Amino acid sequence: MDDSPPPAEHFDVLIVGAGISGIGGAHHLQEQCPGRSFAVLEAQAGFGGTWRTHRYPGIRSDSDLYTFGYRFKPWVGPPIATAPEILKYMEEVIAEDGLDRHIRYGHRIVAARWDSATARWSIEAARSDGGTARFTTGFLYMCQGYYRHDQGFTPDWPGMERFGGRIVHPQTWPEDLDHAGKRVVVIGSGATAATIVPAMADTAAHVTMLQRSPTFFRTGRNAIEIADELRMLGINEEWIHEIVRRKILFEQARFIDRTHSEPDKVKAELLAEVRRHLGPDYDVATHFTPRYRPWQQRLAFIPDADLFRGIAAGRASVVTDGIERFTETGLLLTSGATLDADIIVTATGFHLSALGDIAFEIDGRPLDFSETVTYRGTMFTGVPNMAWVFGYIRAAWTLRADMVADFVCRLLNHMQARQARQVEVALRPEDAGMALGPWLDPEEFSSGYVARGQHVLPRSGDKPEWRHAHDYWAEKDAIPAIDLQDAAFVYR
């Protein structure tokens, strides 16, 4: 009996992940690099990434779908969409492009080894059926996101084992959880918590959002007036998509600029919006006034003010306090107060992941991404034939996914034209002595998952080429203008 492993399949490009970035990347690769063989390796049983992983009540986008949707496929639904609506949209892209034949579900990459002699990556993937699959590729296109999908972050609070109810994390929501008539405490105050609270409040006995500190929120109708008007006029959806997309991006740019130029005024406007929904007697100072400036952490959008409507109606409430410990019946808070609960939801964030937590090697040496420097948040010094999609904090993720796909396709075509088998980025002579810093400047973005995981991510420099700007409005011109002949690109 021959126990030797099966031979490795070879593809010109391997895309890692069949989420919003990977499906978009496959579309662009097929359109812009015709003739190249490629496959998409996905650890889960189906496409969707974030929208498949998270199944908690009310799950929806916190970016509008005119900008979170792909630039090549018009969005025709409400701007803030549910996970099923987003999955249907992605399913249409897969069907329209015939991408199904390229996707291998249930393939989790455990090792990736680069060999300079062959100018290839060797990939080992664990299959969901217990087997192992092997691949080789000339280019690794990392579209797997930025957090671990199999486990969310939950702090280790004292006494958790004593609690008599259920403790759940939104990332691993149990299908059998029935919250009807139950007392629910949701720990956290970000977009996930702000989605879960109103969704559960309709049928729960009561839902309490317990936060250590407040978050900024914006509210508005889950509709875009100009889109509705253009549809009434019979304008085609491609035009509507582009017009609305540009309008939203213009308004976002103006708002973000104001958070820097007049943060106190923006803060006052956001808090006035909260008071309008909750009334003049509500303690907005305690529960909805953050210690940071607007957009220093992600600013969540509350469609149709559903969170505030639930609070105003008495179905939900907010407590701002720390957790001393869990008890048999709920939580003892730092203030000495108690919260009784049947279900406690820990909407406490992610575990940041450096390129899928894969064991990478370069010519036999283990690769530590924290020792590399990023080129525009997409490539890394000393790492050949690889690109990573990391989207935006203050704008829709997919805006950057589309741009990175353009860059990757242009780079692949450039390599083919000059008959290069290998490309990597390297600091240039003029970059000698350049100051290096973390992937994300904590003064610009200070969310907990970033603070916990910064140490595993690549470093950034103080020049535009050597950092992820997290600024769509600058990068929309800068990334298409990248000079592939620049000394930062080393071809072999």
C-alpha positions, 0 to 999 in steps of 0.5 A: 500500500502506497502511503506517500502523500498525494502530489501538490496541485499547482496554481499561478495564484492562491487566494486565501479566504472566500470572504468579501475580500477573497471573492472580490479578489477572485473577480478582479484576478479573472477579469484583469489577469486572464489565463492565470490559474488560481484557486481560493482556499477557505477554511469554513464550509462556505463563502462569506467570511465574517458574514458566515462566522457571526450568526448572532441576533440582528447581525448587520453591516456597520458600513453602508453597502454602497461603499461596502459592496463591490464597485463592480456590482451595484447594491440595490437594497437598504444601505445597512444590510443584514448578513443574509442580504450580504451573503445573497449579494456575494452568492450572486457574484460567485454565480455570475463569475463562475467562481464556484469551480475555483473555491475549495471549502473546508481547507484551512492552511496550516503551513506556507513555505517559500522556496527561492530556488523554485520561486514557489510557495508550498502550502499545506492545508488541513481538510475538514474531512480530516485529510491533508491537501498540498498546493504550490503557487507562484503568488499568495494573495492573503484575503483571510481578514484580520481576526481569528474566526474560531474564537472571540476574545472574552476576558477571564473574569473571576467567578465565571465558572460559578454563573448558573446561566449561559455565557456566549460570545457573538462569534460562536453563537449557539443555535439552540439559545432561546432568549425569549422571556430571559434577562440578558446582559450584553457586555460591550458597547461597540457595533456588535453590542449595539446590534444585539441589544435591540434585536434581543430586546423585542422578546427578552424580559429585559436586555442590559448593555453593560459597558466599561466606557461609552461609545460614540454612535450616529443615527439615521434612516436606513435609506438613502433618499437620492437612491430612491428618487433616482430609482423612481426616475428609472435611472439604471442601477449602475449609475445609481450605485456610482452616484450614491457611492460618491455622495457617501464618500464625499460626506464621510470625508467631510465628517472625518476631517471635521473630527480632527479640525473641530472635534468638540463641535462634532462631539456636541452634535453626536451627543445632541442626537442621543439626547433627541432620542432619549430625552433631556433627563437621560444621563447622556454624560455617564452612558454616551459620552466617551473619553476619546475624540470622535473616530479615535475608535470605530464610530458605530451607525445605528439605523433608525435609532433602534438601540435608542428606541429600545432604551426609551421604551424600557425594553433595554438599559445601559449600565456603565461600570466595571465587573468585579466578578461573576456570581451564581445569578449574574454579575457583581459590579465594581460599584457594588451593584449587582446585575441578575441575568439568565444569559450573559453575552460577551461582546468583547471583541476579537483576537487579532491575527497576523495573516491567519496565524499560519506557520510561514517559512522563508527558505527554511527560516520561520517568518515573524511578521512583527519583524517586517515593515509594511509597504502600504499595508499590503506587502512586507519586507523580505516576504516574496510574492505575497500581498495582504488585504487589510481594509479601512477603519474609517471607511468600508473595508471593500473600498481597499479590497478593490484597490489592492486587487487592482494593485495585485493584478497590475503587479502580476502583469508587470512581473509577467511582462519583465519575465520576473518570477519573484518580487519582494519589497525592501527598504531603499537607501533613502529609507536608512534610519527611518523611524519605525512604529506600530501598524496602527498609531494608537493616537489615531485608533485605540480600540482594544483588539488593536492594543492587545494584538499590535505586537504580532503585526508588521511595523510601519515607517514614517513615509507614505510608502511604508505604512497603511494610511487608513485614509481612502481619500488619499489612497484612492490616488496613491495606490493606482499611482504606485511606480512598480519600477521604484527601488522598493520593488526587488525583482528576480 
